[in-house]
C-alpha cells in the first residue's frame, strides 16, 4: 500500500478541527424535585471506601494520504491508551493499563503500516471526514477504557467523561468536567452559582436513545460563580430513590479528590487520580516525534 505523510503537524489539527457539535436531548427537571423547589442538596450518605477511576488518552501521530485509483484519501495514524487506578483511604494503585495504535481510515483495502518503532493495524471507520476519523479513535479508546479494570472490586467506578461505552459497568458514574451542553434553563442558573462545595443539584433525566440521570456537583472552589462544577451521570435503569442514593454517595466522595491550582491547570475539576493516570498513559504512548519520523521513513 502506498501512502504519504501529511507535513501539517497533527497537533494543529487535520486540516479541520476534531470538535463535534453537541445536540441537546429532552430534559426532565422534575424527577426528584420540581424545578420551583430546586436548591443545593446535602448528601445523606458517607463517602465510599474504594473508588476505581478509569480514563483514556489519545493522540494522532500523523495524518496520512493513502493512494487509491481515484487519487488519495485521508487516514489517521493514532496511538491511544486506557487505564484504571484504584483509590482507597491511604493508597492509590494503577490496576490496568493498555496501549494500542491504529490506522483509522475508510479505505476498504487499506493495509497495516509497520514502522521501525510501531505497527498501526487498520481500524475501519464508516466515513472519511476528519471528524469521523477522530470519532473512530474516540470510540476505540472508549472500548479500551471499558475493558480495563473490569475484575477489580470497588465500591464505585468513576469514568472520566460521559458513560458512553461504560454503561454496562456496575456502579459506573460518568464524570464530565468540561461542559459543552447546557441542560438547565436560565431560571435555575442561580442554583448552580450558589452551590456550595460538597453539595449537588437535584437529579434531572436526560432523554434520547441513551437516557440517564444526571446532576451537578461542586467539588472544589474555582474561578467565578460556576467554577469547580462538574456534571455526573448514571444510567436510568433504576428507581429515582436508588439514583438519588448513588448521587449522594458520589457527591460525598468526589471532593476528596479535587485537584489544586498549583498542581493542575484544570483544577479543581480534574481529579488527582485522573490527572496522575493521564500522565502515566501519555508516557506509555511513546515519543510522538519519533513515531512521526518513523512513519515518514516507512512512506519512502
C-alpha positions in Angstrom: 0.0 0.0 0.0 1.4 3.4 -1.0 0.9 6.3 1.3 2.4 9.7 2.1 2.5 11.6 5.4 0.9 15.0 5.8 3.5 17.6 6.7 1.0 19.6 8.6 1.7 18.6 12.2 -1.2 16.6 13.8 -1.2 18.8 16.9 -2.5 21.6 14.7 -5.4 19.5 13.5 -6.1 17.6 10.4 -6.8 20.5 8.1 -10.1 20.5 10.1 -10.9 20.6 13.8 -11.9 17.5 15.7 -14.7 19.2 17.7 -18.1 17.6 17.2 -21.3 19.6 17.5 -23.3 18.6 20.6 -27.1 18.0 20.5 -29.4 18.7 23.4 -31.8 15.9 24.0 -35.1 16.3 26.1 -34.5 17.0 29.8 -36.9 16.3 32.6 -36.1 18.5 35.6 -38.8 17.2 37.9 -37.7 13.6 38.5 -36.5 14.3 42.1 -37.6 17.8 42.9 -39.9 20.1 40.9 -38.0 23.0 39.3 -39.6 25.6 41.6 -38.2 23.7 44.6 -34.6 23.3 43.3 -31.8 24.1 45.7 -28.5 22.7 47.0 -28.8 19.2 48.4 -26.6 18.0 51.2 -25.7 14.3 50.6 -27.3 12.0 53.0 -24.5 9.5 52.8 -20.9 8.8 53.7 -18.0 8.8 51.3 -17.2 5.3 49.9 -14.1 3.5 50.9 -12.8 2.5 47.5 -13.1 4.2 44.1 -11.9 2.9 40.7 -11.1 5.7 38.3 -11.0 4.8 34.6 -9.7 7.1 31.8 -8.0 7.1 28.4 -5.8 9.3 26.3 -5.4 9.5 22.5 -3.1 11.2 20.1 -2.7 11.4 16.3 0.9 10.6 15.5 0.5 11.5 11.8 -2.1 12.2 9.1 -1.5 10.0 6.1 -2.8 10.1 2.5 -3.5 6.6 1.1 -3.2 6.2 -2.6 -6.2 4.8 -4.4 -7.3 4.6 -8.0 -9.1 7.9 -7.8 -6.2 9.8 -6.1 -5.6 9.7 -2.4 -7.8 9.5 0.8 -7.1 10.6 4.3 -6.3 8.4 7.2 -5.0 9.0 10.8 -2.2 7.0 12.4 -3.1 7.2 16.1 -1.9 6.0 19.5 -4.3 5.6 22.4 -4.3 4.1 25.8 -6.7 3.4 28.7 -6.1 2.6 32.3 -7.6 2.4 35.8 -6.4 3.5 39.2 -7.9 2.1 42.4 -8.0 4.5 45.3 -8.5 3.6 49.0 -8.3 5.6 52.1 -4.5 5.5 52.2 -3.4 4.3 48.8 -3.7 4.6 45.1 -2.6 1.9 42.7 -2.8 1.6 38.9 -4.6 -1.7 38.3 -4.9 -1.7 34.5 -3.1 -0.2 31.5 -3.3 -0.9 27.8 -1.8 0.8 24.8 -3.0 0.3 21.2 -2.3 2.0 17.8 -4.2 2.0 14.6 -4.6 3.4 11.1 -8.1 4.9 11.1 -9.5 5.1 7.6 -12.5 4.4 5.4 -10.4 2.9 2.6 -11.7 -0.7 2.3 -8.5 -2.3 1.1 -6.1 -0.4 3.4 -3.2 -2.3 4.9 -1.5 -2.1 8.2 1.5 0.3 8.4 4.6 -1.1 10.1 7.5 1.2 11.0 10.7 0.7 12.9 9.1 1.7 16.2 5.4 0.8 15.9 2.7 -1.0 13.9 -0.6 0.6 13.0 -3.3 -2.1 12.3 -6.2 -0.9 10.2 -9.2 0.3 12.2 -12.0 0.8 9.7 -14.3 3.9 10.1 -17.6 4.4 8.4 -16.7 7.8 7.0 -13.5 9.7 5.9 -14.1 13.2 7.1 -11.6 14.4 9.8 -14.5 14.4 12.3 -15.5 10.8 11.5 -11.9 9.7 11.8 -11.5 11.4 15.1 -14.7 9.8 16.3 -13.3 6.4 15.3 -10.3 7.0 17.5 -12.5 8.2 20.4 -14.8 5.2 20.1 -12.0 2.7 20.1 -10.4 4.4 23.1 -13.7 4.2 24.9 -13.9 0.5 24.1 -10.5 0.0 25.6 -11.5 2.0 28.7 -14.4 -0.3 29.3 -12.1 -3.3 29.2 -9.5 -2.3 31.8 -10.1 -2.9 35.5 -13.2 -4.9 35.0 -12.1 -7.6 37.5 -11.3 -5.1 40.2 -13.6 -4.8 43.2 -14.5 -1.3 44.2 -17.5 0.5 45.9 -17.7 3.0 43.0 -16.4 3.2 39.4 -15.9 6.7 38.0 -15.3 7.1 34.3 -13.7 10.4 33.2 -16.2 11.7 30.7 -19.7 10.6 29.6 -20.7 7.0 30.2 -21.0 6.1 26.5 -19.3 2.6 26.3 -19.2 2.1 30.0 -22.9 1.8 30.6 -22.7 -2.0 31.3 -20.2 -1.5 34.2 -21.8 -1.9 37.6 -21.8 1.2 39.8 -20.3 3.2 36.9 -20.6 7.0 37.1 -19.7 9.3 34.2 -17.8 12.4 35.4 -18.0 15.3 32.9 -15.6 18.1 33.9 -15.9 20.2 30.7 -19.4 21.4 29.9 -20.3 21.6 26.2 -24.1 21.3 26.6 -26.4 23.4 28.6 -29.0 21.3 30.3 -30.6 23.8 32.8 -32.8 26.8 31.9 -31.8 30.4 32.8 -34.0 30.4 35.9 -32.0 27.6 37.5 -28.6 29.2 36.9 -28.7 30.8 40.4 -28.9 27.3 41.9 -25.6 26.4 40.2 -24.0 29.7 41.1 -24.9 29.2 44.7 -24.0 25.6 45.0 -21.6 25.1 48.0 -18.6 22.7 47.8 -19.8 19.1 48.5 -23.4 19.8 47.5 -25.3 18.7 44.5 -28.3 19.8 42.4 -31.4 17.6 42.3 -31.4 14.8 39.7 -32.6 15.5 36.1 -33.4 13.0 33.4 -31.7 13.4 30.1 -33.7 11.7 27.3 -32.7 10.4 23.9 -31.6 6.9 22.9 -29.3 6.6 25.9 -31.3 8.2 28.7 -29.7 8.7 32.1 -30.0 10.5 35.4 -27.6 13.5 35.8 -26.8 16.1 38.4 -24.2 18.9 39.0 -21.8 18.9 42.0 -19.3 21.4 43.1 -16.2 19.5 44.1 -14.0 22.5 44.9 -13.6 26.2 44.8 -12.9 27.5 41.4 -12.8 30.8 39.5 -16.2 32.6 39.2 -19.6 31.5 40.4 -19.6 28.4 38.2 -16.1 27.3 38.9 -15.5 23.9 40.4 -18.7 22.5 38.9 -18.8 19.0 37.3 -21.7 17.0 35.9 -22.2 13.4 36.8 -24.4 10.9 35.0 -25.7 7.3 35.6 -27.9 5.0 33.7 -31.7 5.4 34.1 -32.3 1.6 34.6 -33.1 2.2 38.3 -35.7 3.8 40.6 -35.3 7.5 41.3 -34.7 6.9 45.0 -31.9 4.5 44.2 -30.4 7.0 41.8 -30.6 9.7 44.5 -28.8 7.5 47.0 -26.0 6.9 44.5 -25.8 10.6 43.7 -25.4 11.3 47.4 -22.5 8.8 47.7 -20.8 10.2 44.7 -21.2 13.8 45.9 -19.8 12.9 49.4 -16.8 11.1 47.8 -15.5 13.2 44.9 -14.4 16.5 46.7 -11.7 14.5 48.4 -10.0 14.0 45.0 -10.3 17.6 43.7 -7.0 19.0 42.5 -5.3 22.2 43.4 -4.4 25.0 41.0 -0.6 24.9 41.8 -0.6 21.2 40.8 -3.1 21.0 37.9 -4.1 23.8 35.4 -7.5 22.1 35.1 -8.1 22.4 38.9 -10.3 21.6 40.7 -12.4 19.6 38.3 -9.5 17.4 37.0 -9.4 14.9 39.8 -5.9 13.9 41.2 -6.2 10.2 40.3 -7.3 11.0 36.8 -4.5 13.6 36.3 -1.9 11.1 37.5 -3.3 8.3 35.4 -3.2 10.6 32.3 0.5 11.3 32.8 1.3 7.6 33.0 -0.8 6.8 29.9 0.7 9.6 27.8 4.2 8.4 28.8 3.4 4.9 27.6 2.2 6.2 24.2 5.8 6.9 23.4 7.5 9.9 21.8 5.3 11.3 19.1 8.1 12.9 17.2 9.9 9.6 17.0 6.8 7.8 15.7 6.2 10.6 13.2 9.7 10.3 11.8 9.3 6.5 11.6 6.1 6.9 9.6 7.8 9.4 7.3 10.6 6.8 6.7 8.1 4.0 6.1 6.4 6.1 3.4 9.5 6.5 1.3 
